[in-house]
């Protein structure tokens, strides 16, 4: 429990650091670009996007608090820039929870296949399928069950690919980040 509290406190401190705020802003922009450009349509209702990688990086580099704040802001700004449908806070909450989950799994921690699969599984099943269905049901006035099962199937189908991409990309990106960050310090 103490380690969890320390993780949240350290992550909250990231919001006071100009370098962290700049990195978060860049990742917010990158996430919007990846969502718009790098989305592969598999079937009319099934697609795999790569915008989540920016959210993963927000959580991994800056922790659950800073990552969650940035993911929430990105969701709101993305809606203000290019509104699609009605704004609904539940989806902003989903964005925040996704970054918090990734932050809890990867902030100042090693990237493993198990962590990649479990974190992506939690986001796909709990955040995207369960909560996403609840928000859509409220928004559309339909039953949760009608929306949940197709959403769950869609998220379970994309889970292996997304978890593999998360594992491979995150390891490479974090290593590149460490090299760049260490290389930018005087005397190193």
C-alpha positions as CSV (number, residue, x, y, z in Angstrom):
1,X,0.0,0.0,0.0
2,X,2.9,2.3,0.8
3,X,4.4,1.8,-2.6
4,X,1.1,2.6,-4.3
5,X,0.8,5.8,-2.3
6,X,4.4,6.7,-3.3
7,X,3.6,6.0,-6.9
8,X,0.7,8.5,-6.8
9,X,2.7,11.1,-5.0
10,X,5.6,10.9,-7.3
11,X,3.3,11.0,-10.3
12,X,1.5,14.1,-9.0
13,X,5.0,15.8,-8.7
14,X,5.4,15.3,-12.4
15,X,2.7,17.9,-12.9
16,X,5.0,20.6,-11.4
17,X,7.9,19.8,-13.7
18,X,8.1,21.8,-17.0
19,X,9.9,19.0,-18.8
20,X,7.2,16.5,-17.8
21,X,4.4,18.9,-18.8
22,X,6.1,19.4,-22.2
23,X,6.4,15.6,-22.7
24,X,2.8,15.1,-21.7
25,X,1.7,17.8,-24.2
26,X,3.7,16.2,-27.0
27,X,2.2,12.8,-26.1
28,X,-1.3,14.3,-26.1
29,X,-0.7,15.6,-29.6
30,X,0.9,12.3,-30.7
31,X,-2.1,10.3,-29.4
32,X,-4.5,12.5,-31.4
33,X,-2.5,12.0,-34.5
34,X,-2.1,8.3,-34.0
35,X,-5.9,8.0,-33.4
36,X,-6.7,9.9,-36.6
37,X,-4.1,8.4,-38.9
38,X,-3.1,4.9,-37.7
39,X,-6.4,3.1,-37.4
40,X,-6.8,-0.1,-39.3
41,X,-10.4,-1.0,-40.2
42,X,-10.8,-4.8,-40.0
43,X,-14.6,-5.0,-40.5
44,X,-17.2,-2.3,-40.5
45,X,-17.5,-2.5,-36.7
46,X,-14.0,-3.8,-35.8
47,X,-10.9,-1.6,-36.0
48,X,-7.5,-1.5,-34.3
49,X,-6.1,1.9,-33.5
50,X,-2.7,2.9,-32.1
51,X,-3.6,6.0,-30.2
52,X,-3.6,4.0,-27.0
53,X,0.2,3.8,-27.3
54,X,0.5,7.5,-26.4
55,X,-1.8,6.9,-23.4
56,X,0.4,4.0,-22.4
57,X,3.5,6.2,-22.7
58,X,1.8,9.0,-20.6
59,X,1.2,6.5,-17.8
60,X,4.6,4.8,-18.1
61,X,6.7,7.9,-18.3
62,X,4.8,10.2,-15.9
63,X,2.7,7.9,-13.7
64,X,-1.0,7.4,-13.0
65,X,-1.8,10.9,-11.8
66,X,0.0,12.9,-14.5
67,X,-0.9,10.4,-17.2
68,X,-4.6,10.4,-16.1
69,X,-4.8,14.2,-16.1
70,X,-3.2,14.4,-19.5
71,X,-5.4,11.7,-21.0
72,X,-8.5,13.4,-19.7
73,X,-7.4,16.7,-21.1
74,X,-6.6,15.1,-24.4
75,X,-10.1,13.6,-24.6
76,X,-11.7,17.0,-23.9
77,X,-9.4,18.9,-26.3
78,X,-9.9,16.3,-29.0
79,X,-13.7,16.7,-28.7
80,X,-13.4,20.5,-28.8
81,X,-11.1,20.4,-31.9
82,X,-13.2,17.8,-33.8
83,X,-16.5,17.1,-32.1
84,X,-18.1,13.8,-33.1
85,X,-21.5,13.4,-31.5
86,X,-22.4,14.6,-28.1
87,X,-19.7,15.1,-25.3
88,X,-20.1,12.7,-22.5
89,X,-17.9,12.7,-19.4
90,X,-18.0,8.9,-19.1
91,X,-15.7,8.6,-22.1
92,X,-13.3,11.1,-20.6
93,X,-13.3,9.0,-17.4
94,X,-12.4,6.0,-19.5
95,X,-9.5,7.9,-21.0
96,X,-8.3,8.8,-17.5
97,X,-8.7,5.3,-16.1
98,X,-6.8,3.8,-19.0
99,X,-3.8,6.1,-18.3
100,X,-4.1,5.4,-14.6
101,X,-4.0,1.6,-15.2
102,X,-1.0,1.9,-17.5
103,X,0.7,4.2,-15.0
104,X,0.2,1.6,-12.2
105,X,1.7,-1.1,-14.3
106,X,4.6,0.6,-16.0
107,X,5.6,3.8,-14.1
108,X,9.2,3.2,-13.0
109,X,8.7,-0.5,-13.5
110,X,10.0,-3.1,-16.0
111,X,7.9,-3.9,-19.0
112,X,7.0,-7.6,-19.2
113,X,4.7,-9.6,-21.5
114,X,2.4,-10.4,-18.5
115,X,2.1,-6.8,-17.5
116,X,1.4,-5.8,-21.1
117,X,-1.3,-8.5,-21.4
118,X,-2.9,-7.9,-18.0
119,X,-2.9,-4.1,-18.3
120,X,-4.3,-4.1,-21.8
121,X,-6.8,-6.8,-20.8
122,X,-8.1,-4.6,-17.9
123,X,-8.5,-1.6,-20.1
124,X,-10.2,-3.6,-22.9
125,X,-12.5,-5.6,-20.7
126,X,-13.3,-3.3,-17.7
127,X,-12.8,0.2,-19.1
128,X,-13.8,-0.2,-22.8
129,X,-16.3,-3.0,-22.6
130,X,-18.0,-2.7,-19.2
131,X,-17.8,1.0,-18.6
132,X,-18.0,1.9,-22.3
133,X,-21.3,-0.1,-22.5
134,X,-22.7,1.6,-19.5
135,X,-21.9,5.1,-20.9
136,X,-23.4,4.1,-24.3
137,X,-26.5,2.7,-22.7
138,X,-27.0,5.9,-20.8
139,X,-26.4,8.0,-23.9
140,X,-28.5,6.0,-26.3
141,X,-31.2,4.8,-23.9
142,X,-30.6,1.1,-24.6
143,X,-30.0,-1.8,-22.4
144,X,-26.4,-2.4,-21.2
145,X,-26.5,-6.1,-22.2
146,X,-27.4,-5.2,-25.8
147,X,-24.3,-3.1,-26.1
148,X,-21.9,-5.0,-23.8
149,X,-21.6,-8.4,-25.6
150,X,-20.6,-7.0,-29.0
151,X,-18.3,-4.6,-27.4
152,X,-16.7,-7.3,-25.3
153,X,-16.2,-9.6,-28.4
154,X,-14.7,-6.7,-30.3
155,X,-12.3,-5.9,-27.4
156,X,-11.3,-9.5,-26.9
157,X,-10.6,-10.0,-30.6
158,X,-8.2,-6.9,-30.7
159,X,-6.6,-7.8,-27.3
160,X,-3.8,-10.1,-28.4
161,X,-2.6,-7.7,-31.2
162,X,-2.9,-4.7,-29.0
163,X,-1.1,-6.3,-26.1
164,X,1.7,-7.6,-28.4
165,X,2.1,-4.1,-29.9
166,X,2.1,-2.5,-26.4
167,X,4.8,-4.9,-25.2
168,X,7.0,-4.5,-28.2
169,X,6.6,-0.8,-28.7
170,X,6.7,0.2,-25.0
171,X,10.0,-1.6,-24.4
172,X,11.6,0.1,-27.4
173,X,10.2,3.6,-26.8
174,X,11.1,3.6,-23.1
175,X,14.7,2.6,-23.9
176,X,14.9,5.3,-26.5
177,X,13.5,7.8,-24.0
178,X,16.1,6.8,-21.4
179,X,19.0,7.2,-23.9
180,X,17.8,10.6,-25.1
181,X,17.2,11.8,-21.5
182,X,20.5,10.6,-20.2
183,X,22.3,12.0,-23.3
184,X,20.8,15.4,-22.7
185,X,22.3,15.8,-19.2
186,X,25.6,17.8,-18.9
187,X,28.5,15.7,-17.8
188,X,26.9,12.4,-18.6
